[in-house]
Amino acid sequence: MNEIPKCPKCGSEYTYFDGSLYVCPDCAYEFDSVEEAAEADDVARDSNGAELFDGDAVTVIKDLKVKGSSMVIKRGTKVRSIRLTENPEEVDCKIDGSSIVLKTCFLKK
């Protein structure tokens, strides 16, 4: 029996096979197989979908409160020489001398 995989993007179980691709009706994501979708998700991307690399300069798109501190990272702050982490949704960087991990959804290249 051929089991239809869940959507790798949103996790919906209502995916269906449309002749050549699996399609998710909830988020409209199309994928060939679970293995290919997992490989594509290992790439760090900014809020606009641009691929991020070690050493890139990015800009913060939203005011961010830093947990455990009274520090606020203002919108428009330029962050230079980011470092990618094992998690493709996070990058490591230094802001005002403090090492901070930021989510890629709040960054743009």
C-alpha positions in Angstrom: 0.0 0.0 0.0 1.4 3.4 -1.0 0.9 5.9 1.8 0.6 9.6 1.0 3.1 11.7 3.0 2.2 14.8 5.1 3.0 18.2 3.7 6.7 19.0 4.7 5.9 22.8 4.8 2.8 23.0 7.0 2.3 19.4 8.2 -1.2 19.0 6.8 -2.3 15.4 6.3 -4.7 16.2 3.5 -2.1 16.1 0.7 -3.0 14.3 -2.5 -1.1 13.0 -5.6 -1.8 15.0 -8.8 -0.3 12.8 -11.4 3.3 13.9 -11.0 3.5 15.9 -7.8 2.1 15.7 -4.2 0.0 18.8 -3.5 -1.1 20.4 -0.2 -4.5 22.0 -0.4 -3.9 24.1 2.8 -0.7 25.9 1.8 -0.6 25.1 -2.0 2.9 23.6 -1.6 3.9 21.1 -4.3 6.6 18.4 -3.8 7.9 15.3 -5.5 8.6 13.2 -2.5 9.3 13.5 1.2 13.1 13.1 0.7 13.3 15.9 -1.8 11.2 18.2 0.4 13.5 17.5 3.3 16.6 18.4 1.3 15.0 21.7 0.2 14.2 22.6 3.8 17.9 22.4 4.8 18.6 25.8 3.2 18.5 29.0 5.3 16.3 31.6 3.6 15.4 35.2 4.7 11.9 36.6 4.9 11.8 37.2 1.1 13.0 33.7 0.2 16.6 34.6 -0.7 19.2 32.0 0.2 21.5 33.0 3.1 25.2 32.1 3.3 27.9 32.5 6.0 29.3 36.0 6.0 26.2 37.7 4.5 25.0 41.1 5.6 21.3 41.3 6.5 18.8 43.8 7.8 16.3 43.3 10.6 12.7 43.9 9.4 10.9 44.2 12.8 11.7 45.5 16.3 12.9 42.5 18.3 13.0 42.3 22.1 16.0 40.2 23.3 15.0 37.6 25.9 16.6 38.0 29.3 17.7 41.6 28.7 16.2 45.0 28.3 17.9 45.3 24.9 15.7 45.9 21.8 17.0 45.4 18.2 15.4 48.1 16.1 14.0 47.7 12.7 16.5 48.5 10.0 19.5 47.4 12.0 22.2 46.1 9.7 23.8 42.9 10.8 27.1 41.9 9.1 28.9 38.6 8.8 26.1 36.2 10.0 26.9 32.5 10.7 24.5 29.8 9.8 23.6 27.3 12.5 22.5 23.6 12.2 18.9 24.9 12.3 18.1 26.5 8.9 15.6 28.8 10.6 18.2 30.5 12.8 21.5 32.5 12.3 24.2 33.4 14.8 25.5 37.0 14.7 26.9 39.8 16.9 25.0 43.0 17.6 26.7 45.7 19.8 29.3 43.1 20.9 26.7 40.6 22.1 26.4 37.2 20.4 22.7 36.7 19.4 20.7 34.0 17.6 18.1 35.5 15.2 15.3 33.8 13.4 15.6 34.1 9.6 11.9 35.1 9.2 12.9 38.6 10.7 15.8 39.2 8.3 16.1 40.3 4.8 19.2 40.3 2.6 
